[in-house]
Amino acid sequence: MAWIQKEVTLRARSRGFHLVTREVLAELPELRDISVGLLNIFIQHTSASLGINENADPDVRTDLEMGFSNIVPEDFPYVHTMEGPDDMPAHIKAAMIGSSLSIPITDGHLNLGTWQGIYLCEHRNHASGRHLVLTIQGQSR
């Protein structure tokens, strides 16, 4: 059983839902040597999250941002406001979506559906690069 773990930093992005599948895969050339296993991706932040969703139509990313901004508005009377009006809504959105993903590995590839991609869900208006821990557990070929 092989274990591989890496810490990587994604470039800074503005608020929104961003496909990062290619960036994650670029950090994991070892993936091709795994016949069966799991990739766990963990984000080390409380105001951004990770998700899997539509990878083809960019309108989905726009609609996700609009939907979550409507569900968790900035003008709610939050108590935690020291870091700006987008901070507490970002924490709530991150708690709703989650901080980690587990994706099956089959024959050296992520076993995602045809239209699935890995999303960085950035909930702050202006954020720095986001830190990920990538962990592969699997059987080598």
PLY file of the C-alpha trace (Angstrom):
ply
format ascii 1.0
element vertex 141
property float x
property float y
property float z
element edge 140
property int vertex1
property int vertex2
end_header
0.00 0.00 0.00
1.47 3.35 -1.06
1.03 6.63 0.81
1.93 9.96 -0.77
1.32 13.34 0.80
2.06 16.83 -0.50
1.25 20.35 0.59
0.58 22.75 -2.27
-0.56 26.34 -2.63
-3.11 27.39 -5.22
-2.71 30.88 -6.64
-4.88 33.63 -5.18
-8.31 34.03 -6.72
-11.23 36.38 -6.33
-14.52 35.33 -4.83
-16.25 32.62 -6.83
-16.19 28.97 -7.80
-13.00 28.02 -9.65
-12.11 24.77 -11.42
-8.74 23.59 -10.11
-8.68 19.99 -11.37
-5.72 20.58 -13.70
-3.73 22.39 -11.02
-4.25 19.57 -8.54
-3.34 16.91 -11.11
-0.19 18.82 -12.10
1.02 18.40 -8.51
0.45 14.62 -8.54
2.51 12.89 -11.25
2.63 9.86 -8.87
-1.09 9.34 -9.46
-0.35 7.45 -12.69
1.40 4.73 -10.64
-1.68 3.94 -8.51
-3.93 1.14 -9.76
-6.64 1.59 -7.12
-6.88 4.05 -4.25
-8.18 7.35 -2.91
-7.08 10.95 -3.19
-8.01 13.08 -0.20
-7.80 16.84 -0.72
-7.98 19.02 2.40
-8.03 22.83 2.42
-6.32 24.50 5.38
-8.67 27.49 5.56
-11.99 28.42 7.15
-13.23 30.90 4.54
-12.84 28.76 1.42
-14.02 25.26 0.63
-13.70 22.40 -1.84
-16.37 20.83 -3.99
-17.03 18.68 -7.02
-19.40 19.95 -9.66
-19.98 20.71 -13.36
-16.74 21.13 -15.31
-18.06 22.20 -18.72
-20.46 25.15 -18.59
-19.01 28.23 -16.83
-22.57 29.46 -16.17
-22.76 26.84 -13.41
-19.93 28.57 -11.54
-21.67 31.92 -11.89
-24.99 30.49 -10.68
-23.35 28.74 -7.72
-21.82 32.04 -6.59
-25.14 33.87 -6.99
-27.04 31.12 -5.18
-24.71 30.93 -2.19
-24.52 34.74 -1.94
-28.32 34.80 -1.83
-28.52 32.05 0.80
-25.77 33.60 2.97
-25.96 37.40 2.46
-23.31 39.84 3.67
-25.90 42.24 5.11
-27.11 39.82 7.82
-26.47 41.18 11.37
-23.43 38.95 12.11
-21.53 39.31 15.40
-18.13 38.28 13.97
-17.32 41.30 11.75
-13.71 42.21 12.65
-12.34 40.96 9.31
-14.88 42.65 7.07
-18.41 42.04 5.82
-17.42 39.05 3.65
-15.68 37.12 6.44
-18.53 35.57 8.45
-20.53 34.70 5.31
-17.35 33.02 4.03
-17.12 30.91 7.19
-20.76 29.84 6.87
-20.38 28.92 3.18
-17.20 26.96 3.94
-19.00 25.07 6.71
-21.87 24.26 4.34
-19.69 22.99 1.47
-16.83 21.40 3.42
-13.07 21.33 3.74
-12.15 18.02 2.13
-12.85 15.69 -0.78
-12.19 11.99 -1.27
-11.93 10.95 -4.90
-11.43 7.35 -6.11
-8.34 6.54 -8.15
-8.68 3.89 -10.85
-5.87 2.82 -13.18
-3.79 5.95 -12.57
-6.63 8.48 -13.01
-9.15 10.23 -10.82
-12.42 8.37 -11.26
-14.58 11.47 -11.66
-17.74 11.51 -13.73
-17.58 12.87 -17.28
-18.81 16.32 -16.27
-17.19 16.57 -12.82
-14.34 18.82 -11.80
-12.65 19.84 -8.56
-13.66 23.30 -7.36
-11.94 25.78 -5.12
-14.88 27.64 -3.66
-13.43 31.03 -2.71
-15.77 32.88 -0.37
-13.70 36.01 0.37
-13.63 39.01 -1.94
-9.82 39.14 -1.79
-7.92 36.10 -0.57
-4.34 34.96 -0.62
-3.22 31.66 -2.12
-5.01 28.70 -0.60
-3.09 25.82 0.96
-4.08 22.23 0.22
-2.90 18.91 1.63
-3.08 16.18 -1.00
-2.94 12.60 0.29
-2.96 9.51 -1.89
-3.53 6.09 -0.40
-3.50 3.25 -2.84
-2.10 0.14 -4.41
0.83 0.73 -6.74
0.78 -0.85 -10.20
0 1
1 2
2 3
3 4
4 5
5 6
6 7
7 8
8 9
9 10
10 11
11 12
12 13
13 14
14 15
15 16
16 17
17 18
18 19
19 20
20 21
21 22
22 23
23 24
24 25
25 26
26 27
27 28
28 29
29 30
30 31
31 32
32 33
33 34
34 35
35 36
36 37
37 38
38 39
39 40
40 41
41 42
42 43
43 44
44 45
45 46
46 47
47 48
48 49
49 50
50 51
51 52
52 53
53 54
54 55
55 56
56 57
57 58
58 59
59 60
60 61
61 62
62 63
63 64
64 65
65 66
66 67
67 68
68 69
69 70
70 71
71 72
72 73
73 74
74 75
75 76
76 77
77 78
78 79
79 80
80 81
81 82
82 83
83 84
84 85
85 86
86 87
87 88
88 89
89 90
90 91
91 92
92 93
93 94
94 95
95 96
96 97
97 98
98 99
99 100
100 101
101 102
102 103
103 104
104 105
105 106
106 107
107 108
108 109
109 110
110 111
111 112
112 113
113 114
114 115
115 116
116 117
117 118
118 119
119 120
120 121
121 122
122 123
123 124
124 125
125 126
126 127
127 128
128 129
129 130
130 131
131 132
132 133
133 134
134 135
135 136
136 137
137 138
138 139
139 140
